[in-house]
Amino acid sequence: MRSIQTSVEVALSAVKPLEGLLSYRAYCLAQTRRARQEAARRRDRSPVSGTALEPVGEVEGLVYGRDPEGGGLFLMDVADPSPWARLLADVSRYRHTPEAFHASLAQSRTAHVYAPKVEWIRETLRLHGFERPQVLEVTTAPSDLTALLKASGICAEVMTVDEMALRTNGEATACRPAQAAVLLESLDRVDDPAALVRAVARGVEPGGLVFITALVSSGFDVNVLGLRNLYVYPPDRTNCFSLQGLKRLWQQAGFTLVEVSTPGMLDVEIVQRHLTHDPSLPLSAFERHLLDADQETRDAFQAFLQQQGLSSFARLVVKKL
């Protein structure tokens, strides 16, 4: 099984600046509350272990529960599938408007977020002997990845399917069986991630690869900040699996692990920015000492997080048995 690190440096301001995030986050929270008012539904069991979730705190009144076995964090009250699908579609559209910070950083995010993912997919497919496979992209449109995948030449066809439609219907009815699938943070957003994984399993041929990215609760900045982490909010972070929980979710669905990496570059800077935003954050003496260290020390610690699977950005490749 592979584990990959990166030495590429990207500033937080180039991809998801904390200050720019706040208005987008407020919009997401307001739309989540509206969807829940339409048709609220309680999730009291872990999608990984099935054990009862333990309430651990709130994100502006929205309660999250913790999986006592796997450590993941899950929004406990969601909406029924139809309003949740409308919520994801609304937020995705808003993300591409001038009001959201993403629009002003579109070129930078393409260069630093999406283009490296296309290269990751290309290289992994090459290593496993796939030549121009049929690729199932599981997302909520519009997707910034679709055009890049099509232009890359690595796929014979990109079949984009709505993540909530796939989760609800249980199969990619409009698509032929795929040799590969891509889920960029889809499991972070949907109301029933286990159902989505089962549906993907039915849409991928035996021996096919699935590429997954996710924010994980076992990573440094989420561990340090908990629900004070301003990057944890619904619907974008409805689910925040631990790395172990994410692996287990796919293994339970009949997949084997090909790559498990946490090549995140921003954990330390995220905590720094939060401390600047709120100097009263309850950080330990060690954490404050680390943040006060020189750039070389902070970079070395971030590299350690990558190497030991302790960054909050996770990247998996799994193979269907």
N, C-alpha and C positions, 0 to 999 in steps of 0.2 A: 504494500500500500504506500502510495506517495504522500509526502507532505512537503509543501512548497512555501518558501519564504521569498520576500522581495526586498531589494535595496533601493527601489525607486522612492523618492521623496515627493510627497504632495502635501501642500498646506491645506488645512481645514477650510480656509477662506476660499479655496479654489473649487471646492466640491459641495460643501454643506456648512456655510458659516453660521455660527450660533445666533448671531444677531439677526441675520436674514431669515432664519428658520422660524422665529417666534410668531410672526403673523400667519404664516402657513400652518403652523402647529395649532394656533387658535382656531383657524378655519376648520381644520380636521376634527378638533374636539367638539366644536359646535355642531358639525354635521353628524358626528357619531351620536351625540345626545339626541338629535332630531330623529335619526334612524331608530334608536332604541325606544323613543316615545311612540313611534308608529307600531312597533311589534317587538317588545323586549323578550329576551330569552336568556335564562340562566345556564351558564356552563359551570358545573361544580366538580367535574372530573378531568383529570389530566388526559390529553389526547395521546400521550405516550404510554403511561403505566395504568391508566384507569383509576388511580387512587384519588381520593377526595382532595381537592385543592384547598390550601390553607390561606385565607385572606392575609395579605401582607402590607397593604397600604393602598393609597389612592393616587390617581393622577387627575387632579382637579375634580374630585368627586366621583371618578370612575374607578371602581374597585378592581384590583389585580389580585390573583391568587397564585400561590407557589406550589409546584409539584414537590411534595416532601421526599420523593424518591429521586427524581431527576434534576430538580432545582430550577426548572423553567418557570417563566412568569407568563400568566395568561389572563387577559381581560375576562372577568367573570360574567358580565352581563353584555350580551351582544343583541343583535336583532335577528329576526327570521331571515332565511336565505334571500328572498326577493328584495326586501329593503336593504339588506347588507350588500347585495350586488349593486343596487343603485348607489349606495354610499361609495363603494370603491370606484365606480364609474365617474361619479361626480368629483371625487377627490383627484382622480387621474386627469380629468379634464382641467380642473383648476390648477394642477401642477404645471400645466403647459400654458397658462395665461401670464400676462405681464405682472399681475398682482403677486404671483409666487416668485420666490427667489430663484427657482430653477431656470426661468427664462433668461435672466441676465447672465447666467453661468452656463448656458447651453453648450457653447463651444468648448469651454474648459471641462465640463462634465463628460462630453463626448470623448475628449482626449484622455482624460484621467480615470474615468469610470467605465465607460462602455467599450471603447477600443481595446483596452487590456483584456476585457472579458472575452471579446471575439477571438483574440490571439490565444487565450487560454483554451477556449473550445477548439480552435483550429489545431493547436499542438497536441491536445489530448486525443482528438479523433485520429490524427496522423499516427500517434504512438500505438493506437489500438487497431490500426489497419482499416479504418473507415475511409472510403472515398466518396465524397459528395452524397452523404446520407440524406434521407428525409428527416427533417427536424421539426419537432413539435414545440412551439414556443407557448408557454402557459403564462398568461399575464392578464391585466386589465388594460384595454386600449385607451389612449394611444400609447404605444411602446417606443421608447428611444432605441431599442435594440433591433427592432425588425428590419429597418432599412440597412443597418450596418451588416447584419447577418446575410441579407440578400445580396448586398454589394460585395461581400467578402469572397464569394465563389466557393465557399467550403461546403455548401448545401445544394443538393439537387432541387430541394423545395423547402421553404419555410411555411409551415402550417400553424398559423396563430389561432389559438383557441382561448376564449374567455375563461379565466380561472374559476369564477363562481359557477358558470354554466357547466364546466367540466366536473367540478365538485358536486353539483346538484344532480346532474344527469347520469353521472357515473361512468361515462365513456365519451370519447371524442367522436361522436356520431358522424360528424361532417368530414372527418379526416381518415386517411388511410393509416395503417399501422406505421409507426415511426421507428427509425433506428437510433434516434437520440431525442432527448427532450431537454428544455431549458426552463428553469424556474428561478428567476431573479427576485428573491424576497417574497415570492408568492405565499410561502408558508407563514410569513410574518403577518399577512393581511387577512387571509380567509377565515371564516368563522368555524370551519371544521377541517383542519389540516390533515387529519388522518383520512378523511373521506377523499380529499384531493390526492393524497399519495396513492390510495388504492385505485383511483381513476387513472392516474398516470401509469400505474403498473399495467392496467389493461390496454393502454394506448401505445405501449412500447413493446417492440418485439423482444423475444428472449435473446440475451446477449447485448441488447441495446444499452446505451449509456444515458444517464440523467445528470445534468449539471445544475447544482443548487447553490445559491448564496443566501445568507441569512445573518441577521444580528443575533448574537448569542449572549445569554445571561451570564455565562461562565467567563466572559471576557473581562478584562481589567476595568475599563471605564464603567461598565454596567455593575460590576461587583462593588466598586468603590462608591459610586453615586446612587445605586439602587433606583428607586422610582423618582429620585430627584434628578435623574438624568433626563434632560429636556429632549433628547432624541428618542425617548420611550413614550409613545402616545398612540392611541388608536386613530384611524384604523391601520396606519402604516406599521405599527408595532402592536397589533392585537395579540400576537403570540411572540414570545421571546424565549425560544428553546435554549436549554444548555447544549453544549457541544455533544455531550454523551446522549442526551435525549434526542437530538436531531439524528444522530447515527442510529439509535435504536428504532426510531420511527420508520426509517427506510429498511432496516434489516427485518423488522416484523412484517413488512410488505413483500418480502421475497427478493431483496436486493443484497448484493455484496459490496463492500466498500472498496473503491479503487483509489480515491484520493480524499484525505481529510486534512485541510490546511486552515490556518488562521493568519492569512497574510496582511492583516490590518496594519495601517501605518499611523493611525490617528488617536489611539487610546490615550496616550499621555497628554497630547495637545487638547483633547476633548475635556479631560479633567482640569487642565490649566484654564481653559476658557470658562468653564463653569465656576471655578474659584474666582476668576476676575469678575464674572457676572454676579456672584454672590459670595463675598469674602467670609460669610458666617458659616459656610459649609462645614459640617463636622468631620473633617479629615484627621487621620492619625498623624502623629509626629513624623513617622516614616514617610507617609504620603506627601506631606508638606516639604520634607527634606528633599525628596525625589523631584518635586516640581520646582524647587529652588536650585537644583543642580545645573551644571553647565549643559550646553547642547549635546556634547559628546556623550555625557552620561545618560541623558534622556534618550538619545538615539540608541545607545547600547541596551537600555532597558526595553525599548520598543522591539528591538531585534530579538531579545530574550522572549518576550511575549509571543512573537511569531513562532519561534522555534519550539516552544513548549505548548503550543495550542491554547494560549491564554489571551489572545486578542479577541475583541468582540466581533470582528468581521470574520465569518466562517465561509469556507468554500469547500463543497463536497462534489465528488463524482462517484456515482454508484452504478452498478451493473445489474441488469435484471437476470436472474438465474433461469 
